[in-house]
Amino acid sequence: MDQNDLEQFQEIVQLILREEENNPVAKPVSVEELSEALDLNLQDDPISDEAFYDSFKTLIEKTPKTSSRSFFNQLIGGRRSRALLGDLVASVLNNSMYTYKVAGPMVGVEREIVNKLAQMLGYSNEASGTIASGGSMSNFMAMVLARDAKSEAVQLGVQQQMILYTSEASHYSIAKNASLMGIGRKQVRFIPTNELGEMDMNQLELEIQKDRAANNLPFFVNVTSGTTVLGAFDNIHEAAAICKKYGLWLHVDGAYCGSVIFSEKYKQFLNGVALSDSFSLSAHKMLGTPLTCSIFVTQHKQQLFESFSSDASYLFQSEKDEYNPGKSSFQCGRRNDALKLWTLWKSIGTKGLEKLVDHQFELADVARKYIRDHKDYTLYSFDDSISICFNYKNIPAKLLSKELYMHSKLMVSHGSFEGNQFIRLVTINSDNTEKEIIDFFETIEHFVAKNSSTLNLNNH
Ligand SMILES: Cc1ncc(COP(=O)(O)O)c(C=O)c1O
């Protein structure tokens, strides 16, 4: 990195930190305004350093600040400095995680994370895995392994109606992946949830039986540990018993809340996970590493290689397969996304990760208590979750969330369950304290009090 850019980098980081503090919700730039508000066009000739840094800094100022105290919009938040350090160094080193020759000990870093997680899950010594580009990719890998374990699809393509099962509350990547891998969206059975948003296991079994009677080939069940909206945990034990009975692959999508495995208090939500065939968690969610860092582990090392390795004599020239991770991952060139989790985990220990997880549940308790103590709020979500879903004064959630954003007050999303639409607060930012959670509610209250006509309050 040249000296000038290095100095500018420090300045830019300071700028971001200042902006997070002073303008935690950057003024939104609409798509229509983009080209006027920002100098994005790429021209033929070089520009001066001064002009470049000016454009770059304006772009940064106007970009949403996902680590600010006012960002509650998605399942990411906060900044773990040690993880950021690892991520930045990974960029400077620029290894590609396909061979031991090119990535060297960084392969050991990835192996350590995968092995340690497999051990914590209670997986056998035959477990293996990879760091994938996100929860969607981890789910994809699980689905491919399951398909290949049950069919000749690797060579022949899908020859039968192969059926997979997931709950209505599961992540959209399951259906998308089904189409990408040649299974087809129509072969996805969306199982209804119970009143807590968890998969109804009786319905799951009934659907499997129906498909078997119709001569279809059930092959895969996805359970979710932390559903995207409510943060509900499907019952892994019951799903495992059904999968065993009918010979199906069980995957646990823990992208959102699988990190409870690090907590003595909350890992009970994953009871039965040792019976699953594969598991994933996104460390860029509850553990707060920079995007992206999703750990995918499976009990079936051999299947992982059979599904994801291809001969390439120009690439794989030395070492055992396990130390050439290009043979067990989707990509060829692959960023070193392991290092940021390793730098975090190494420095704060498993106990430090546990504290991050526990703190998020404590903040969620603070939020639920606030809602229960204040009569203008209605709570729609349940205990034991870091998603807190509510409405305030019955204002339509979509409208309130939009107005809060347009007025640069808060970034918070909305969702729905059983016909109710609500604001979804997530307490995933471990940098937050009780104060930020109370501030969140008070910001809404002040905003509503000042803007009752915009929000058309009298009509609700
Ligand atoms: C349950 C669940 N699975 C998968 C994903 C996708 O994860 P990622 O954003 O890491 O791709 C999400 C994202 O929110 C999720 O909530």
The ligand as a MOL file (V3000), in Angstrom:
LIG
                    3D

  0  0  0     0  0            999 V3000
M  V30 BEGIN CTAB
M  V30 COUNTS 16 16 0 0 0
M  V30 BEGIN ATOM
M  V30 1 C -32.0480 -17.9970 8.9250 0
M  V30 2 C -31.1260 -17.3900 7.9190 0
M  V30 3 N -30.4580 -18.1970 7.0770 0
M  V30 4 C -29.6200 -17.7140 6.1420 0
M  V30 5 C -29.4120 -16.3630 6.0380 0
M  V30 6 C -28.4830 -15.8490 5.0100 0
M  V30 7 O -27.3040 -15.5470 5.6570 0
M  V30 8 P -26.2050 -14.6150 5.0210 0
M  V30 9 O -26.7290 -13.2320 5.1270 0
M  V30 10 O -25.0210 -14.8840 5.8690 0
M  V30 11 O -26.0450 -15.0860 3.5980 0
M  V30 12 C -30.0840 -15.4760 6.8880 0
M  V30 13 C -29.9050 -14.0410 6.7740 0
M  V30 14 O -30.4570 -13.2490 7.4580 0
M  V30 15 C -30.9560 -16.0140 7.8540 0
M  V30 16 O -31.6310 -15.2270 8.7020 0
M  V30 END ATOM
M  V30 BEGIN BOND
M  V30 1 1 1 2
M  V30 2 1 2 3
M  V30 3 2 2 15
M  V30 4 2 3 4
M  V30 5 1 4 5
M  V30 6 1 5 6
M  V30 7 2 5 12
M  V30 8 1 6 7
M  V30 9 1 7 8
M  V30 10 2 8 9
M  V30 11 1 8 10
M  V30 12 1 8 11
M  V30 13 1 12 13
M  V30 14 1 12 15
M  V30 15 2 13 14
M  V30 16 1 15 16
M  V30 END BOND
M  V30 END CTAB
M  END
